Amino acid sequence: MTRSAVRSALRRLSLRWRVAAAFGLGLALVMSVLGVATWNLTTGYMLDQREQSTTRQSEVNVGLVDKALAEHSDNLDELLTGLASGPDSSILLSRPNGWLTSGRQIEPGAVPSSLVESARKGVAARQRFIADGIPVLAVATPVGGGDSIYVELYPLLELDRTFRYLSFLLITGTVVAALFGVALGAWATKRALRPLAALRGAASRVARGDLTTRLPHQNDPDLAPLATSFNTTTEQLEQRVRRDKRFAADVSHELRSPLTTMINVTEVMVRRQDAMPETARKALGLLSSELHRFQRMVVDLLEISRADQDETEDSAELVDLDALVRNIIDSRKAITVRIETDPETPIVSADRRRIDRVVTNLLDNADRYGEGAIAVTVRRNGDRARIEVDDAGSGVPPALRERIFERFARGLHAGRRDRETGSGLGLAIVADHVHRHGGTVWVEDRPGGGARFVVELPEATT
């Protein structure tokens, strides 16, 4: 794996697991260094002790063999057999007329030639190698005035098993330390990031509109400034939003009276427009269109202001959605909409006025931008009540399906300025009222073309 691939994989991990991985790698590195140092020191010491003991034993044995050769003893075979220290040890004696062996039998050719050549030159030497599958330490020493070579092979089976056990312990310890480091890093990071998790949750609640959210006081000197700064920011934001709400409400109320007067005067002039010149009639039509659009905007602003100021209002009642939808459609004599409902229509606990406004605004939106509503469906969806409003338009592009629920957003019709153009607040009011009831609203494609606006509300529990 390349370095860039490793970096890319690490970036995909969360901060918590990156820190945990760093803990694990750090402990693994420390334990690896300690393991290598322990291995080198321990194996070096044990090998040195073994070599010293074999050297002393070999010197004693060489002295006995040398004495026997000097006396031209005939019992060399018995002497070599007695010198063998165990069943796995081997003794070889090179004589001018051949090799004598004792103990575990091995071929003289298995002894490294470099070891034998060093002894022939009169220099005692030792070497570790594998003889017939058994690790041994071989000591070669010239004897008998240099015409013979004494070779003894000391088995290292116990030492080899000790080395294997030690390596297993060191490797296992390194792996366990790395896993412990990951667990320790995850635990420590979780505790360290707990204040950030609280900050994230508070920020999410603020983003959802709960401007009363505050972080608790922190005693930690590193976290106290963060909590204070967040609380100050949200408090100022709450005050500013409240000022804006009051301003919008005050302006809307102040505009309502003069606007009503202007509309009444305009209606009087419209009834007498036959006596006006053509140019004046066109100007009057434009003025009437803009006044009616302005009136709808003021009414919508008043609705939003009222909703913002009535946050604690509780006027919930049991509402039969089928009856509510049918009453709304029956009051709109100019349209023909197909109504589809379940045999047992869902009942919700809600503010009837707000739900009435939700359905009305969705039908108005279909009339203005979707070439008219063609069907309204009321049914159950699990434990939730579902209202679907289908229109005959061209649908809503995916890029605009969230923006159209924002205030003063009119999607693809932002450039229109005629009498039927909305204020851009209708769907924002729908979203606000639905969210206040713990529901959700979205738009999707209608099978066969057009848009389908969907509202889901918690069904009332009996």
C-alpha positions in Angstrom: 0.0 0.0 0.0 1.4 3.4 -1.0 1.9 6.2 1.4 -0.9 8.3 -0.2 -3.3 5.3 0.1 -2.5 5.0 3.8 -3.0 8.8 4.3 -6.3 8.6 2.4 -7.5 5.6 4.6 -6.5 7.5 7.8 -8.4 10.6 6.7 -11.6 8.5 6.3 -11.3 7.5 9.9 -12.9 9.7 12.6 -10.8 11.7 14.9 -11.4 9.3 17.7 -10.2 6.3 15.8 -7.2 8.2 14.4 -6.1 9.0 17.9 -6.7 5.4 19.0 -4.7 4.1 16.1 -1.9 6.5 17.0 -2.0 5.2 20.6 -1.8 1.6 19.3 1.0 2.3 16.9 3.0 4.2 19.5 2.7 1.4 22.1 3.5 -1.2 19.4 6.6 0.8 18.4 7.8 1.1 22.0 7.2 -2.6 22.7 8.9 -3.6 19.5 12.0 -1.6 20.5 11.9 -3.1 24.0 11.3 -6.5 22.6 14.3 -6.3 20.2 16.5 -5.0 23.0 15.3 -7.8 25.4 15.8 -10.4 22.7 19.3 -9.3 21.8 20.4 -9.0 25.5 18.8 -12.3 26.6 19.8 -14.5 23.7 23.3 -13.0 23.7 23.8 -13.7 27.4 22.4 -17.2 27.2 24.5 -18.1 24.2 27.6 -16.6 25.8 27.0 -18.7 28.9 26.4 -21.8 26.9 29.5 -21.3 24.8 31.6 -20.7 28.0 30.3 -23.9 29.6 31.0 -25.9 26.4 34.4 -24.4 26.0 35.3 -25.5 29.6 33.9 -28.9 29.1 35.7 -29.3 25.7 39.0 -28.3 27.3 38.7 -31.0 29.9 37.7 -33.6 27.2 40.5 -32.5 24.9 43.0 -32.9 27.8 41.9 -36.5 28.3 42.0 -37.3 24.6 45.4 -35.7 24.2 46.8 -37.7 27.1 45.3 -40.9 25.7 46.9 -40.2 22.3 50.3 -39.4 23.9 50.2 -42.8 25.7 49.1 -44.6 22.5 46.1 -46.0 24.4 44.1 -48.7 22.7 40.8 -47.8 24.4 40.0 -44.6 22.6 36.5 -45.9 21.7 35.7 -46.5 25.3 37.1 -43.1 26.3 35.1 -41.3 23.6 31.9 -43.1 24.7 32.5 -42.0 28.3 33.1 -38.4 27.2 29.7 -38.1 25.5 27.5 -35.8 27.7 24.1 -37.0 26.6 22.2 -39.0 24.0 22.0 -36.0 21.6 25.7 -35.1 21.8 28.3 -36.3 19.3 32.1 -36.8 19.5 34.2 -37.2 16.4 38.0 -37.8 16.3 39.9 -37.4 13.1 42.9 -39.7 13.0 45.3 -40.1 10.1 43.7 -43.5 9.3 40.0 -42.2 9.6 37.3 -40.9 11.8 36.2 -42.3 15.2 32.7 -41.4 16.4 30.7 -41.7 19.6 27.3 -40.7 20.9 24.7 -39.7 18.4 25.9 -40.8 15.1 26.4 -38.2 12.4 28.3 -38.2 9.2 31.7 -36.5 9.4 30.7 -34.6 6.3 28.0 -32.9 8.2 30.6 -30.9 10.1 31.3 -27.6 8.4 34.5 -27.8 6.4 35.6 -24.3 7.6 35.5 -25.5 11.2 37.6 -28.6 10.4 40.1 -26.6 8.3 40.6 -24.1 11.1 41.4 -26.9 13.6 43.8 -28.5 11.0 45.7 -25.2 11.0 46.1 -25.5 14.8 43.4 -23.0 15.8 40.5 -24.1 18.0 37.2 -23.0 16.7 33.5 -23.3 17.4 30.4 -22.9 15.3 26.6 -23.3 15.5 24.7 -25.2 12.8 22.0 -27.8 12.3 23.1 -31.4 12.4 20.5 -33.9 11.2 17.7 -31.6 12.3 19.1 -30.7 15.7 20.7 -27.3 16.5 24.2 -27.9 17.9 27.3 -26.0 19.0 30.4 -27.6 17.5 33.9 -27.2 19.1 36.9 -28.3 17.0 40.3 -28.5 18.6 43.7 -29.9 17.3 45.0 -32.8 19.5 47.9 -35.3 19.4 50.5 -32.8 18.3 48.3 -31.5 15.5 47.9 -34.7 13.5 44.3 -35.3 14.9 41.2 -33.2 15.4 38.8 -33.5 18.2 35.2 -32.4 17.4 32.4 -32.3 19.9 28.8 -31.3 19.1 26.8 -30.0 22.1 23.0 -30.0 21.5 21.1 -26.7 21.8 17.6 -28.1 22.0 16.7 -26.6 25.4 18.2 -23.3 24.4 16.3 -23.3 21.1 13.0 -24.0 22.9 13.8 -21.2 25.3 14.4 -18.8 22.4 11.1 -19.8 20.7 9.2 -19.3 24.0 10.9 -16.0 24.5 10.1 -14.8 20.9 6.4 -15.9 21.4 6.2 -13.9 24.6 7.7 -10.8 23.0 5.6 -10.9 19.9 2.4 -11.6 21.9 3.3 -8.8 24.3 3.8 -6.4 21.4 0.4 -7.3 19.9 -1.4 -7.1 23.2 0.2 -3.8 23.9 -0.9 -2.4 20.5 -4.5 -3.6 21.1 -4.4 -2.1 24.6 -3.1 1.1 23.1 -6.0 1.2 20.7 -8.5 0.6 23.5 -6.8 3.2 25.7 -6.8 5.7 22.9 -10.5 5.1 22.1 -11.4 5.5 25.8 -9.3 8.6 26.4 -10.5 10.2 23.2 -14.1 9.5 24.0 -13.7 11.2 27.3 -11.7 14.1 25.8 -14.3 14.6 23.0 -17.3 14.4 25.3 -17.5 18.2 25.6 -17.3 18.5 21.8 -20.1 15.9 21.5 -22.2 18.2 23.8 -21.3 21.2 21.7 -22.3 19.3 18.5 -25.6 18.4 20.0 -26.3 21.9 21.2 -25.3 23.3 17.8 -27.7 20.8 16.1 -30.6 21.9 18.4 -29.8 25.6 17.5 -29.8 24.7 13.8 -33.2 23.1 14.3 -34.5 26.4 15.7 -34.1 25.8 19.5 -32.4 29.1 20.4 -32.8 28.5 24.1 -30.1 25.9 24.0 -27.1 26.6 26.3 -24.0 24.7 27.3 -23.6 23.9 31.0 -20.9 25.8 32.9 -17.5 24.3 32.6 -14.9 24.2 35.4 -12.1 23.1 33.1 -10.1 26.3 32.2 -9.7 25.0 28.6 -13.4 24.4 28.1 -14.9 27.3 30.0 -14.1 30.0 27.3 -15.7 27.7 24.6 -18.9 27.2 26.6 -19.1 31.0 27.5 -18.5 31.9 23.8 -21.2 29.5 22.6 -23.7 30.6 25.2 -23.0 34.3 24.4 -23.4 33.7 20.7 -26.7 31.8 21.0 -28.1 34.4 23.4 -27.3 37.2 21.0 -28.7 35.2 18.1 -31.9 34.5 20.1 -32.3 38.2 20.9 -31.7 39.2 17.3 -34.2 36.7 16.0 -36.8 37.9 18.6 -36.2 41.5 17.5 -36.6 40.5 13.9 -39.8 38.6 14.7 -41.2 41.6 16.5 -40.2 43.9 13.7 -41.9 41.7 11.1 -45.0 41.4 13.2 -45.1 45.2 13.8 -44.5 46.0 10.2 -47.2 43.5 9.0 -49.8 44.9 11.5 -48.9 48.5 10.5 -49.2 47.6 6.8 -52.5 45.8 7.1 -54.7 48.9 7.5 -53.3 51.1 4.8 -53.1 48.1 2.5 -56.8 47.3 3.1 -57.7 50.9 2.3 -55.6 50.8 -0.9 -57.2 47.6 -2.1 -60.7 49.0 -1.4 -59.9 52.1 -3.4 -58.5 50.0 -6.2 -61.6 47.9 -6.3 -63.7 51.0 -6.6 -61.5 52.2 -9.5 -61.7 48.8 -11.2 -65.5 49.0 -11.2 -65.2 52.3 -13.0 -62.3 51.5 -15.3 -64.6 51.6 -18.4 -64.5 55.4 -18.1 -60.7 55.5 -18.1 -58.3 55.7 -21.0 -56.5 52.5 -22.1 -53.2 53.5 -20.6 -54.9 54.2 -17.2 -56.7 50.8 -17.3 -53.4 49.0 -17.9 -51.8 50.8 -15.0 -54.8 50.1 -12.8 -54.6 46.4 -13.7 -50.9 46.3 -12.8 -51.5 48.1 -9.6 -54.3 45.8 -8.6 -52.2 42.7 -9.3 -49.3 44.0 -7.2 -51.6 45.0 -4.4 -53.2 41.6 -4.2 -49.8 39.9 -4.2 -48.7 42.4 -1.5 -51.8 41.5 0.5 -51.0 37.8 0.3 -47.4 38.5 1.4 -48.6 40.5 4.4 -51.1 37.8 5.4 -48.3 35.2 5.2 -46.0 37.4 7.2 -48.6 37.8 9.9 -49.1 34.0 9.9 -45.4 33.4 10.3 -45.1 36.1 13.0 -48.0 34.6 14.8 -46.5 31.2 14.6 -43.1 32.4 15.9 -44.7 34.3 18.8 -47.1 31.4 19.8 -44.3 28.9 20.5 -45.9 27.9 23.8 -49.5 27.8 22.5 -51.2 24.5 23.0 -54.5 24.2 21.2 -54.2 20.5 20.1 -57.3 18.5 19.4 -58.2 15.3 17.7 -58.5 16.0 14.0 -59.9 13.7 11.3 -57.7 14.3 8.3 -60.2 12.9 5.8 -63.0 15.2 7.0 -60.6 18.2 7.1 -59.3 17.6 3.6 -62.8 17.1 2.2 -64.0 20.4 3.8 -61.1 22.3 2.3 -61.6 20.9 -1.2 -65.4 21.5 -1.0 -64.8 25.1 -0.1 -62.7 25.5 -3.3 -65.5 25.3 -5.8 -63.4 26.1 -8.8 -61.3 22.9 -8.7 -61.9 19.2 -9.1 -59.6 17.0 -7.1 -59.7 13.3 -6.6 -59.7 12.3 -2.9 -58.3 8.9 -1.9 -58.5 7.7 1.7 -58.1 4.5 3.8 -61.2 2.8 5.0 -60.2 3.9 8.5 -58.9 7.4 8.2 -56.1 8.4 10.5 -56.7 10.7 13.4 -54.0 13.2 14.6 -53.7 15.3 17.7 -53.0 18.7 16.2 -53.9 22.4 16.0 -56.8 22.3 13.4 -56.1 25.8 12.2 -52.4 25.0 11.4 -53.2 21.7 9.6 -55.9 23.5 7.7 -53.4 26.0 6.6 -50.9 23.3 5.6 -53.4 21.6 3.2 -54.6 25.0 1.9 -51.1 26.2 1.1 -50.2 22.9 -0.6 -53.3 23.2 -2.9 -52.5 26.9 -3.6 -48.9 25.9 -4.5 -50.2 23.2 -6.9 -52.6 25.8 -8.5 -49.9 28.4 -9.0 -46.9 26.3 -10.0 -48.0 22.8 -10.7 -50.9 23.3 -13.2 -53.4 22.4 -10.6 -53.8 19.7 -8.0 -55.2 16.4 -9.3 -55.4 14.1 -6.3 -55.1 14.3 -2.5 -54.4 11.0 -0.6 -54.9 10.5 3.1 -53.7 7.2 4.5 -51.7 5.5 7.2 -48.0 4.8 7.0 -47.1 2.7 10.0 -47.8 4.8 13.1 -47.9 8.0 11.1 -50.7 9.8 9.2 -49.8 10.7 5.6 -51.2 13.4 3.3 -50.1 13.4 -0.4 -50.9 16.3 -2.7 -50.3 15.4 -6.4 -50.1 18.0 -9.2 -50.0 18.0 -13.0 -46.9 20.1 -13.4 -43.4 19.3 -14.5 -42.2 18.4 -11.0 -39.5 19.9 -8.8 -35.8 19.5 -9.7 -33.9 17.6 -7.0 -31.6 20.6 -6.4 -34.6 22.7 -5.3 -36.5 20.2 -3.2 -35.1 21.6 0.1 -34.8 25.2 -0.9 -38.5 25.6 -1.8 -39.4 25.2 1.9 -37.2 28.2 2.9 -38.8 31.6 3.4 -39.1 33.8 0.3 -38.0 30.9 -2.0 -40.0 30.4 -5.1 -37.8 28.0 -7.0 -38.0 28.3 -10.8 -40.6 31.0 -10.6 -38.5 33.6 -8.8 -38.7 36.0 -11.8 -42.5 36.0 -12.1 -44.4 39.1 -10.9 -48.0 38.6 -11.8 -51.2 38.4 -9.7 -51.0 34.6 -9.3 -47.4 34.6 -8.1 -47.0 33.6 -4.5 -45.0 35.4 -1.8 -42.5 32.6 -1.3 -43.8 32.0 2.2 -46.5 29.4 1.6 -44.3 26.3 1.7 -42.2 27.9 4.5 -45.4 28.1 6.6 -46.2 24.5 5.7 -42.8 23.3 6.9 -43.1 25.4 10.1 -46.5 24.1 11.0 -45.6 20.5 10.2 -42.4 20.6 12.2 -44.3 22.1 15.2 -46.4 18.9 15.2 -43.4 16.6 15.1 -44.0 15.7 11.5 -42.0 15.9 8.3 -42.7 17.3 4.8 -40.9 16.8 1.5 -41.5 16.7 -2.2 -40.9 13.8 -4.6 -41.7 12.8 -8.2 -45.3 11.6 -8.8 -45.6 8.4 -10.7 -46.6 9.4 -14.2 -45.1 12.9 -13.9 -45.6 16.0 -11.8 -44.8 16.6 -8.2 -46.0 14.9 -5.0 -45.9 16.9 -1.7 -45.9 14.5 1.2 -46.8 15.4 4.8 -46.4 12.9 7.6 -47.7 13.5 11.2 -47.7 11.3 14.3 -51.0 9.5 14.6 -52.9 10.1 17.8 -52.7 7.4 20.3 -56.0 6.2 21.8 
